[in-house]
């Protein structure tokens, strides 16, 4: 499978706590960066699922919207506000 990290989807904005500000993402690459480098908690079932689905989206095994949906579920699990 061909790796494609720039797969776009409708943008979603997350509020990353009081000091993290806002983060707007609209591609699988941005989801991966957010989850792996800027996520406030590195645990939780939805977080782990989001990382896995993001990898699958990079490989083209699932649509980019699946990564977006998984990110939203992980954000809610982490207590982050989500603006769609």
C-alpha positions in Angstrom: 0.0 0.0 0.0 1.1 3.5 -0.7 1.7 5.8 2.3 -0.3 9.0 2.0 -0.2 11.3 5.0 -1.7 14.4 3.3 -5.2 12.9 2.9 -7.5 15.8 3.7 -10.9 15.8 5.5 -13.2 18.5 6.9 -11.3 20.5 9.4 -11.8 20.1 13.1 -10.4 22.4 15.9 -9.4 21.2 19.3 -8.8 23.3 22.4 -5.7 21.8 24.0 -6.2 23.0 27.6 -5.5 26.4 29.1 -2.0 26.8 27.8 -2.1 24.7 24.6 -4.3 27.0 22.7 -6.3 25.9 19.6 -5.2 23.3 17.1 -7.0 23.0 13.7 -6.4 19.8 11.8 -7.6 18.8 8.3 -5.3 16.0 7.2 -4.1 12.6 8.4 -0.6 14.0 8.7 -1.8 16.7 11.1 -3.7 14.1 13.2 -0.6 12.0 13.5 1.5 15.0 14.5 -1.0 16.0 17.1 -1.5 12.6 18.6 2.2 11.7 18.7 3.8 15.1 19.6 1.2 17.3 21.3 -1.4 15.1 22.9 -1.9 15.9 26.6 -2.3 12.3 27.7 -0.6 9.2 26.2 -3.1 6.7 27.5 -6.7 5.7 27.0 -8.5 3.3 24.8 -9.7 5.9 22.3 -6.2 7.5 22.1 -4.6 4.1 21.2 -7.4 3.5 18.7 -6.9 6.9 17.1 -3.2 6.2 16.7 -3.9 2.9 15.0 -6.6 4.3 12.7 -4.4 7.2 11.8 -1.7 4.7 10.7 -4.3 2.7 8.7 -5.4 6.0 7.0 -1.8 6.8 6.1 -1.6 3.4 4.4 -4.9 3.9 2.6 -6.6 1.1 4.4 -9.4 3.4 5.8 -10.6 6.7 4.6 -9.2 9.9 6.1 -12.5 10.7 7.7 -11.9 7.6 10.0 -8.8 9.3 11.4 -10.9 12.5 12.0 -13.6 10.6 13.8 -11.1 8.7 15.9 -9.4 12.0 16.8 -12.7 13.4 18.0 -13.4 10.4 20.1 -9.9 10.5 21.6 -10.3 14.3 22.3 -13.5 13.7 24.2 -11.9 10.9 26.2 -9.1 13.3 27.1 -11.5 16.0 28.1 -10.6 18.4 25.3 -13.2 20.7 23.7 -13.9 19.9 20.0 -15.2 22.5 17.5 -16.4 21.1 14.2 
